[in-house]
């Protein structure tokens, strides 16, 4: 079992991605709003000379992204990653997002236990 983390900078593709995943029987997960560390630093220190050069470069990029977390069996990981590649295949440019997996040693669904 692994967790697949997808940081999608092109958030207009989110619904297409969710649909593609569901068509491969991949559902469930968590989606959070996120932003890049450099974007946050530049916004937090607007007068900083250090970040002024980055400000113009970041102004062209997307200010927010979506991060998806999905716990999947090992055999579903390549399928899910192929879904991501398919959905973003028509996009041009760099920094569309990133995806990676991490092994899960233990997993438990938390719920109120009945006595």
Residue pairs with C-beta under 8 A, 6 or more apart in sequence:
1 71
1 72
1 73
1 74
1 103
1 104
1 107
2 71
2 72
2 74
2 77
2 101
2 102
2 103
2 104
3 69
3 70
3 71
3 72
3 101
3 102
3 104
4 68
4 69
4 70
4 72
4 77
4 80
4 81
4 99
4 100
4 101
5 67
5 68
5 69
5 99
5 100
5 101
5 102
6 17
6 67
6 68
6 70
6 84
6 97
6 98
6 99
7 34
7 65
7 66
7 67
7 97
7 98
7 99
8 14
8 17
8 65
8 66
8 67
8 68
8 96
8 97
9 61
9 62
9 65
9 95
9 96
9 97
10 62
10 88
10 91
10 96
10 97
11 62
11 64
11 65
11 66
13 87
13 88
13 91
14 31
14 66
16 87
17 68
17 83
17 84
17 87
20 83
20 86
20 87
21 27
21 70
21 80
21 83
24 79
24 80
24 83
26 70
26 72
26 76
26 79
26 80
26 83
28 70
28 71
29 68
29 69
29 70
29 71
30 68
30 69
30 70
31 66
31 67
31 68
31 69
32 66
32 67
32 69
33 64
33 65
33 66
33 67
34 64
34 65
34 66
34 67
35 63
35 64
35 65
36 61
36 65
38 51
38 54
38 58
39 58
39 61
39 63
41 51
42 48
42 51
42 54
42 55
42 58
45 51
46 55
61 95
65 97
70 80
71 104
71 107
72 80
77 101
81 99
84 99
88 96
88 97
